[in-house]
Amino acid sequence: MSFETDVTRPLLSSSSPTDSPSTETANGTANGLRRRSKQLEGSPFVRENGVDGGSMASSSALVRNVKKLTRRKRVEDIISDSILEHSSGEGLKRSLTALDLIAYGIGATVGAGLFVVTGEAAKNLAGPAVSISFLLAALSGLLSAFCYAEFSTRIPVAGGAYAYSYVCFGEAVAWLVGWNLTLEYGMSASVVARGFSDYFVAFLKSTGLNPPYWLYDIPLDVSFLSKHGSLLASGVVLVCTACLLLGASESARLNVAITFLNLGLILFIIVAGVSEVDSENYEPFFPYGSSGIVSGAGFVFFSYVGFDCICVLSEELKNPTRDLPIAIVGTLFIVSALYVTVSLILTGMVKYSEIDLSAPLSNAFMQLNMPWAAIVVAFGTTTILTSTTLCSLFGQPRVFFAMAKDGLVPQKLAELNQKTKVPAFSTYLSGIISAVLAFCLDIDSLAGMISAGTMLSFTLVSLGILVVRYEDAPDSKKVDARFYERYSFWLTLFCVMCVALNVVMIHFPLTPIMWQATCGALTLAPICVLACLPQNPIKRAVPQDLMTVNGSEQEELAEEGRDVFAGDVFKCPWVPWIPAFAAVINMHLILSLDAGTLIRLGVWSALGYLFYFSYGFKNSRLNSHSPYHRL
């Protein structure tokens, strides 16, 4: 039986010193410690398996189950669990630094896009002005980066966008985000590994070596599979998986070394290419006009996808409050500088109309009679794709780990190696699945799905900032408040208008500009209202009432855990404007994808919900006595 009780607790604010929460212990160990919520009057929480016959007890089982889809975790409980896990030695090992995170962000972001996307955008969309397209795309990415930076310091635990969505939108939406993150991490690792195989074979052939066909070109006569299987692609995935099993700090050091090598190779491209730049190749600089620059920005935006992977490693950082904003924003700035510089070098070396799309940079050096430089570029491509594969595989086990702790996937996925503190089974599973996909699956059709899943996460994180800033603001939950006094009404209206605006812009491009401008103004009108409403004060939600029973060592670890969550929260500037513009841009990118991609994403999501309702819904930790917040 379930019932509703009135319990108030600001979603992200710290406790008052006069509060007197109760604490429970079990079996005399730290594993049974759990801080109970305060029983004050205010916002609705739901407690399962209760004995009181409130409104939910009198409702039907169907209604109760539907309401469970919107149940949310509280930040105080997430942080309490993390501190207790750390004090009992059951959590991930905090061993990473800001340098490790920036290297991880660069490795996850700078992939084949540097060598392929730059040339295609320059030749077909923007010309030499592709450098401006990269700047516009970077600005768009920065909007989402600010939102991620605030969330990552509010909730520095494993899971990234999955954990943030659980707090803001509830379990059903969090599951959708976590399920689609497997596209960004696990399946993208397979995509990159196939790219590594092709580029590595091309590099060997350029040096006069001919690898055996069984290594990368095994014929497959199955309609829905790739035309050829690649043991080389599977091999690089398994090698990266083995490196990850050594431990977070060990694999991070390896990635730092590879990243520095990659940066050296990119610096070589810049130095070798700048001497061959001909200013005449920049004429005309805007061959496709301003529309070409904007189209180019939309095309190259996905080259920046990857900085969000940093948030998945939050629980393994020594100082997450300080290092996460530095790593997220720092990664974006470094990657932007690399993209802009390389695009200027490429379009200066050869005329944009003469760029070879198969291998833009390598062939640019070949056209200038610099075959030795082309070989170095080909080698650099393979090392960069190795780093990208490693970083993609790094994130997936952490998402499984977070979902398993919440009970949405089997608990086996949350098991840690006691020596390395790595989610071993999750890492094995991610590596094996990615290796099989890299070997045989026709993954070209998955590229759009990966992008759509990532953009969905970006959109929800941006909207989530609006939820946490306004939900517990003064007077936002007045019982007698009219509908137009509630932030939820204006946020819902904004989302509806945002979809309408992008549908008009994408699918009805001939709509008069005045009508489009009117639709845009109506979309931003709810944000203007939100800007006039009071916001929730940003405070650190660090519990101080945790008890330990195993002596001074555990008390010391618990205090160390509290210190990890201490400090100021990074504040996303210009709320609600930055999250709103980020949501509009990300939604535009999602709706710009072809119908086939969106249908495949819908089918993938439906399969995910099939698993959720058959397992996760029944085994969620929120089915226990713990209080949860309802959307």
C-alpha positions in Angstrom: 0.0 0.0 0.0 1.2 3.5 -0.8 0.2 6.9 0.6 1.1 10.5 0.2 2.4 12.6 3.0 3.3 16.2 3.1 7.0 16.7 3.5 9.0 19.7 2.5 12.6 19.8 1.6 14.1 22.3 -0.8 15.3 20.1 -3.7 18.8 21.6 -3.8 19.2 23.7 -0.7 21.1 22.9 2.5 19.5 22.0 5.8 18.8 24.6 8.5 20.9 24.1 11.6 17.7 23.9 13.7 16.4 20.9 11.8 16.3 17.5 13.6 16.4 14.7 11.1 16.2 11.1 12.2 18.9 8.6 11.3 18.6 4.8 11.0 21.3 2.2 11.4 21.2 -1.5 10.3 23.2 -4.5 11.6 25.6 -2.1 13.3 27.5 -1.3 10.1 27.8 1.8 7.9 26.0 0.0 5.1 22.8 0.2 7.0 23.0 4.0 7.6 20.6 6.2 5.9 19.4 9.6 6.7 15.7 10.0 6.9 13.9 12.9 5.5 12.3 15.7 7.6 8.7 15.6 8.3 7.7 19.2 7.7 4.7 20.7 5.9 5.1 21.7 2.3 5.7 19.8 -1.0 4.4 16.3 -1.8 6.6 13.3 -1.3 5.6 9.7 -1.7 6.4 6.9 0.7 6.0 3.3 -0.5 4.7 0.4 1.6 3.2 2.8 4.2 0.3 2.2 6.5 -1.7 5.4 6.2 -4.6 5.5 3.8 -4.0 8.8 2.0 -5.1 9.8 -1.5 -2.8 7.3 -3.3 -4.1 4.3 -1.2 -7.6 5.1 -2.3 -6.6 5.3 -6.0 -6.3 2.4 -8.4 -3.2 0.4 -8.8 -2.9 1.8 -12.4 -2.9 5.4 -11.2 -0.3 4.6 -8.5 2.0 2.9 -11.0 1.6 5.8 -13.5 2.5 8.3 -10.7 5.6 6.2 -10.0 7.0 7.1 -13.5 7.5 10.7 -12.3 9.2 9.8 -8.9 12.4 11.6 -8.4 15.5 11.3 -6.3 16.6 14.1 -4.0 20.0 15.6 -4.1 20.5 15.2 -0.4 19.9 11.5 -0.6 22.3 11.1 -3.6 25.0 12.9 -1.7 24.3 11.0 1.5 24.6 7.7 -0.4 27.9 8.7 -2.0 29.4 9.8 1.3 28.4 6.5 3.0 29.7 4.4 0.1 33.0 6.3 0.3 33.2 5.8 4.1 32.5 2.1 3.7 34.9 1.6 0.8 32.1 0.6 -1.6 32.2 3.6 -4.0 34.4 4.4 -7.0 37.9 5.5 -6.2 38.5 9.3 -6.3 41.8 9.4 -8.1 41.4 11.7 -11.1 42.5 15.3 -11.6 41.5 18.2 -13.8 44.3 17.3 -16.2 43.0 13.7 -16.5 39.5 15.1 -17.2 40.6 17.6 -19.8 42.6 14.9 -21.6 39.5 12.7 -21.4 37.3 15.4 -22.8 39.7 16.1 -25.7 40.0 12.4 -26.5 36.2 12.0 -26.5 35.6 15.1 -28.6 38.4 15.3 -31.2 37.9 12.3 -33.4 37.4 11.7 -37.1 35.6 15.1 -37.2 39.0 16.9 -37.3 40.0 14.9 -40.4 36.7 14.4 -42.2 34.0 16.8 -41.1 36.2 19.9 -41.7 36.7 19.1 -45.3 33.1 18.3 -46.1 31.8 21.4 -44.3 34.3 23.6 -46.2 33.7 22.1 -49.6 29.9 21.8 -49.6 28.5 24.2 -47.0 30.7 27.2 -45.9 33.9 27.4 -47.9 36.8 29.1 -46.1 34.2 30.6 -43.7 34.0 27.1 -42.1 36.2 28.5 -39.4 33.3 30.9 -38.5 30.9 27.9 -38.6 33.1 26.2 -36.0 33.0 29.3 -33.8 29.2 29.5 -34.0 29.0 25.8 -33.2 31.3 26.3 -30.2 29.1 29.1 -28.9 26.1 26.8 -29.1 28.0 24.1 -27.3 29.1 26.5 -24.7 25.5 27.2 -23.8 25.0 23.5 -22.9 28.4 23.3 -21.3 27.4 26.0 -18.8 24.3 23.9 -17.9 26.4 20.7 -17.5 29.0 22.6 -15.4 26.3 23.7 -12.9 24.8 20.3 -12.6 28.2 18.6 -12.3 29.0 20.6 -9.2 25.5 20.2 -7.7 25.5 16.4 -8.2 29.2 15.2 -8.6 28.3 11.5 -8.9 28.5 8.9 -11.7 25.8 8.9 -14.3 26.0 12.4 -15.8 22.9 13.4 -17.6 21.1 10.3 -16.3 21.6 11.4 -12.7 20.5 15.0 -13.5 17.4 13.8 -15.2 16.5 11.6 -12.3 16.5 14.6 -10.0 14.6 16.9 -12.3 12.2 14.9 -14.4 11.7 11.5 -12.7 12.5 7.9 -13.2 10.9 7.3 -16.6 12.7 10.2 -18.3 16.0 9.3 -16.5 15.7 5.8 -17.9 15.3 7.2 -21.4 18.4 9.3 -21.0 20.4 6.5 -19.6 19.3 4.1 -22.3 20.2 6.5 -25.0 23.6 7.2 -23.4 24.5 3.7 -24.4 24.3 5.0 -28.0 26.7 7.9 -27.3 29.2 5.7 -25.4 29.0 2.0 -26.2 27.8 2.1 -29.8 29.9 5.2 -30.7 33.0 3.2 -29.5 32.1 0.6 -32.2 31.7 3.3 -34.8 35.0 4.8 -34.0 36.7 1.4 -33.9 35.5 0.7 -37.4 37.0 4.1 -38.5 40.2 3.2 -36.8 40.4 -0.1 -38.7 39.9 1.6 -42.1 42.4 4.4 -41.3 45.0 2.0 -39.9 44.9 -0.2 -42.9 45.2 2.9 -45.1 48.2 4.0 -43.1 50.0 0.6 -43.4 49.4 0.6 -47.2 50.8 4.1 -47.5 54.0 2.8 -45.9 54.2 -0.1 -48.3 52.8 -2.8 -46.0 49.8 -4.9 -47.0 48.0 -6.4 -44.0 46.2 -9.7 -44.6 42.5 -9.5 -45.6 41.3 -11.7 -42.8 42.3 -9.0 -40.4 39.9 -6.3 -41.7 37.9 -7.6 -44.7 36.1 -10.9 -43.8 33.2 -11.3 -46.2 29.8 -11.4 -44.5 26.7 -12.5 -46.4 24.0 -11.3 -44.1 21.7 -8.5 -45.2 21.5 -6.5 -42.0 25.2 -6.8 -41.2 28.2 -5.0 -42.7 29.5 -6.3 -46.0 32.8 -7.2 -44.3 33.9 -8.0 -40.8 36.9 -6.5 -39.1 38.9 -8.3 -36.5 41.1 -5.3 -36.2 38.1 -3.1 -35.1 37.2 -5.7 -32.5 40.8 -6.0 -31.4 41.2 -2.3 -30.6 38.0 -2.3 -28.6 39.2 -5.3 -26.5 42.6 -3.7 -26.0 41.0 -0.5 -24.7 38.7 -2.5 -22.5 41.8 -4.3 -20.9 43.4 -0.9 -20.3 40.3 0.3 -18.5 40.3 -2.7 -16.2 43.7 -1.7 -14.8 42.0 1.2 -12.9 40.7 4.7 -13.5 44.0 6.5 -12.7 46.1 4.0 -14.7 43.9 4.2 -17.8 43.7 8.0 -17.3 47.5 8.3 -17.4 47.5 6.2 -20.6 44.9 8.5 -22.1 46.9 11.6 -21.1 50.0 10.2 -22.8 48.0 9.5 -26.0 46.3 12.9 -25.9 49.7 14.7 -25.7 50.8 12.6 -28.6 47.7 13.6 -30.5 48.1 17.3 -29.7 51.7 17.0 -31.0 50.5 15.6 -34.2 47.9 18.3 -34.6 50.5 20.9 -33.9 52.7 19.3 -36.6 49.8 19.6 -39.1 49.4 23.3 -38.2 53.2 24.0 -38.4 53.7 22.0 -41.6 50.6 23.5 -43.2 50.9 27.1 -42.3 54.0 27.5 -44.5 51.9 26.3 -47.5 49.0 28.6 -47.0 48.1 30.7 -50.0 46.0 33.7 -49.2 44.4 33.5 -52.7 42.7 30.2 -51.6 40.6 32.3 -49.2 38.9 34.1 -52.0 36.0 34.2 -51.9 35.8 33.8 -48.1 32.0 33.5 -48.1 31.1 31.6 -51.3 27.8 30.3 -49.8 26.8 33.4 -47.9 25.6 33.7 -44.4 23.2 30.8 -44.9 26.2 28.6 -45.7 27.9 29.6 -42.5 24.8 28.7 -40.4 24.3 25.4 -42.3 28.0 24.6 -41.7 27.6 25.4 -38.0 24.8 22.9 -37.7 26.8 20.3 -39.6 30.0 20.6 -37.5 28.2 20.9 -34.2 28.4 17.2 -33.6 32.2 17.5 -33.7 31.9 19.1 -30.3 29.8 16.3 -28.8 31.9 14.6 -26.1 32.6 17.2 -23.5 29.5 15.9 -21.7 31.3 12.6 -21.1 33.4 14.4 -18.5 30.4 14.5 -16.1 30.1 10.7 -16.1 33.5 10.6 -14.2 32.4 13.0 -11.5 32.4 10.4 -8.8 36.1 9.6 -9.5 37.4 13.1 -9.2 39.5 14.2 -6.2 38.0 17.7 -6.2 34.9 17.7 -8.4 33.6 21.1 -7.3 36.7 22.9 -8.6 37.8 20.6 -11.4 34.6 19.9 -13.3 33.8 23.4 -14.5 37.4 23.9 -15.4 37.5 20.6 -17.4 34.1 21.1 -19.2 34.7 24.7 -20.3 38.4 24.2 -20.8 37.9 21.2 -23.1 35.4 23.2 -25.2 37.8 26.1 -25.6 40.8 23.9 -26.5 38.8 21.8 -29.0 37.4 25.0 -30.6 40.9 26.5 -31.0 42.0 23.2 -32.7 39.1 23.0 -35.1 39.2 26.7 -36.1 43.0 26.6 -36.7 43.0 23.4 -38.6 40.1 24.6 -40.8 41.9 27.8 -41.6 45.1 25.8 -42.5 43.2 23.4 -44.7 41.3 26.0 -46.7 44.5 28.0 -47.1 46.5 25.1 -48.4 44.0 24.1 -51.1 41.1 25.8 -52.8 37.9 24.8 -50.9 36.4 23.4 -54.1 39.3 21.1 -54.6 39.3 19.4 -51.2 39.3 15.6 -51.4 36.5 14.4 -49.1 37.9 10.9 -48.6 40.9 12.2 -46.6 41.0 16.1 -46.7 44.2 16.7 -44.8 46.3 13.8 -46.1 45.3 14.6 -49.7 46.0 18.3 -49.2 49.6 17.5 -48.3 49.8 15.1 -51.3 48.6 17.8 -53.6 51.4 20.0 -52.3 54.0 17.2 -53.0 54.5 16.5 -49.2 53.8 12.7 -49.1 55.8 12.3 -45.9 53.5 14.8 -44.2 50.5 12.8 -45.5 51.9 9.6 -43.8 52.2 11.5 -40.5 48.6 12.7 -40.8 47.4 9.2 -41.5 49.3 7.9 -38.4 47.8 10.8 -36.4 44.3 9.8 -37.4 44.8 6.3 -36.0 46.2 7.5 -32.6 43.3 10.0 -32.2 40.7 7.4 -33.0 42.4 5.0 -30.5 42.0 7.7 -27.8 38.4 8.3 -28.8 37.6 4.6 -28.6 39.2 4.4 -25.1 37.2 7.5 -23.9 33.9 6.2 -25.2 34.4 2.9 -23.4 35.4 4.7 -20.3 32.0 6.3 -19.9 29.6 3.4 -20.6 30.4 1.3 -17.5 29.9 4.3 -15.2 26.4 4.8 -16.6 25.6 1.1 -16.0 27.1 1.5 -12.5 24.8 4.4 -11.7 21.7 2.7 -13.1 22.5 -0.5 -11.2 22.8 1.3 -7.9 19.3 2.7 -8.5 18.0 -0.8 -9.2 17.0 -0.1 -12.8 19.4 -2.7 -14.2 20.8 -5.9 -12.6 23.0 -5.2 -9.5 25.8 -7.2 -11.0 26.6 -4.1 -13.1 27.4 -2.2 -9.9 30.0 -4.6 -8.6 33.4 -3.1 -8.2 36.8 -4.8 -8.4 38.0 -4.4 -4.8 41.6 -3.6 -5.8 41.1 -1.2 -8.7 37.6 0.1 -7.7 36.5 -0.2 -11.3 33.0 -1.5 -12.2 34.5 -4.7 -13.6 31.5 -6.6 -14.9 30.1 -3.4 -16.5 33.4 -2.8 -18.2 33.6 -6.4 -19.5 30.0 -6.3 -20.8 30.5 -2.9 -22.5 33.7 -4.0 -24.1 32.4 -7.4 -25.4 29.2 -5.8 -26.8 31.1 -3.0 -28.5 33.7 -5.5 -29.9 30.9 -7.6 -31.5 29.2 -4.6 -33.0 32.5 -3.2 -34.3 33.2 -6.5 -36.0 30.0 -7.2 -37.9 27.3 -4.5 -37.6 26.4 -2.1 -40.4 26.8 0.9 -38.1 26.6 3.7 -40.7 22.8 4.0 -40.0 23.5 4.4 -36.3 25.4 7.6 -36.7 22.2 9.8 -36.7 20.8 7.8 -33.8 23.9 8.5 -31.7 23.6 12.2 -32.5 19.9 12.3 -31.7 20.4 10.5 -28.4 23.1 12.9 -27.4 21.1 16.0 -28.3 18.2 14.6 -26.3 20.5 14.5 -23.2 21.7 18.1 -23.9 18.1 19.3 -24.2 17.0 17.7 -20.9 20.0 19.0 -19.0 19.3 22.5 -20.3 15.7 22.3 -19.2 16.7 20.8 -15.9 18.5 23.9 -15.0 15.2 25.8 -15.2 13.6 23.2 -13.0 16.1 23.3 -10.2 16.4 27.1 -10.3 12.6 27.8 -10.1 11.0 24.7 -8.5 11.7 25.6 -4.9 11.8 29.4 -5.3 9.8 31.4 -2.8 6.1 31.2 -3.3 6.5 28.8 -6.3 4.5 26.1 -4.5 1.7 28.1 -2.9 -1.3 25.9 -2.6 -3.6 28.7 -3.7 -1.3 29.9 -6.6 -3.0 30.4 -9.9 -1.7 28.4 -12.9 0.1 31.4 -14.4 2.0 31.9 -11.1 3.6 28.5 -11.3 6.9 28.1 -13.1 5.8 24.7 -14.4 3.1 26.3 -16.6 5.5 28.6 -18.3 8.2 25.9 -18.7 5.6 23.6 -20.3 4.4 26.4 -22.6 8.0 27.1 -23.6 8.6 23.5 -24.5 5.5 23.3 -26.7 6.3 26.6 -28.5 9.9 25.4 -28.9 8.8 22.3 -30.8 6.3 24.4 -32.9 9.0 26.9 -33.8 11.5 24.3 -35.0 8.8 22.4 -36.9 7.9 25.6 -38.8 11.6 26.5 -39.4 12.6 23.0 -40.6 9.6 21.5 -42.3 7.9 24.7 -43.6 10.9 26.9 -44.7 8.7 28.9 -47.1 6.7 30.3 -44.2 6.9 34.2 -44.4 9.6 35.6 -42.2 7.2 37.6 -40.2 5.3 34.5 -39.2 8.5 32.8 -38.2 9.6 35.9 -36.2 6.2 35.9 -34.5 6.5 32.2 -33.6 10.0 32.9 -32.2 8.7 35.8 -30.1 5.9 33.6 -28.7 8.5 30.9 -27.9 10.6 33.3 -25.9 7.6 35.0 -24.1 7.4 32.3 -21.4 11.1 32.8 -20.8 10.5 36.5 -20.3 8.0 35.6 -17.6 10.4 33.2 -15.9 13.0 35.9 -15.9 10.6 37.9 -13.7 10.0 35.1 -11.2 12.1 34.5 -8.1 14.8 31.8 -8.4 15.8 29.2 -5.9 19.0 30.3 -4.0 21.9 28.1 -4.9 23.3 26.3 -1.9 25.3 23.2 -1.3 23.2 20.3 -0.1 25.8 18.6 2.1 24.3 16.5 4.9 26.1 16.9 8.3 24.0 14.3 10.3 25.5 11.0 9.0 26.5 8.6 11.7 29.3 6.0 11.6 29.8 3.1 13.9 33.1 1.5 13.0 35.5 3.8 14.7 37.6 6.8 13.9 38.7 5.6 10.5 35.2 5.5 9.2 34.5 8.9 10.7 37.5 10.2 9.0 36.4 8.8 5.6 32.9 10.2 6.1 34.4 13.6 6.8 36.6 13.4 3.8 33.5 12.5 1.8 31.7 15.6 3.1 34.7 17.7 2.1 34.4 16.4 -1.5 31.0 17.9 -1.7 31.9 21.2 0.1 32.5 24.4 -1.7 30.6 26.7 -4.0 28.4 25.5 -6.8 29.2 26.7 -10.3 26.4 29.0 -11.3 25.2 29.0 -14.9 25.1 32.6 -16.0 22.0 34.4 -17.4 19.4 32.0 -16.3 16.8 31.5 -17.8 18.2 32.7 -21.1 21.2 30.5 -21.6 19.4 27.2 -20.8 16.5 28.3 -23.0 18.6 29.1 -26.0 20.5 25.8 -25.5 17.2 23.9 -25.5 16.0 25.6 -28.7 19.3 24.9 -30.5 19.5 21.2 -29.4 15.8 20.6 -30.3 16.4 22.2 -33.7 19.3 19.8 -34.3 17.1 16.8 -33.3 14.2 17.7 -35.5 16.6 18.4 -38.4 17.5 14.7 -38.6 15.7 12.6 -41.2 12.5 10.8 -40.4 14.2 7.4 -40.7 16.7 8.3 -38.0 14.0 9.5 -35.6 11.9 6.3 -36.2 15.0 4.1 -35.4 15.5 6.2 -32.3 11.9 5.7 -31.3 12.2 1.9 -31.8 15.4 1.8 -29.8 13.7 3.8 -27.0 10.7 1.5 -27.1 13.0 -1.5 -26.6 14.5 0.3 -23.7 11.2 0.9 -22.0 10.3 -2.8 -22.6 13.3 -3.7 -20.4 12.4 -1.0 -17.9 8.8 -2.2 -17.4 9.9 -5.8 -17.2 12.8 -5.2 -14.7 13.7 -1.7 -13.7 10.2 -0.5 -12.7 9.8 -3.4 -10.3 13.3 -3.3 -8.9 13.8 0.4 -8.5 15.3 1.5 -5.1 12.5 4.0 -4.9 10.1 1.1 -4.3 11.6 0.9 -0.8 10.8 3.0 2.3 12.9 5.9 1.1 11.0 9.1 0.4 11.0 10.4 -3.1 9.9 13.6 -4.7 7.2 13.6 -7.4 7.1 15.6 -10.6 
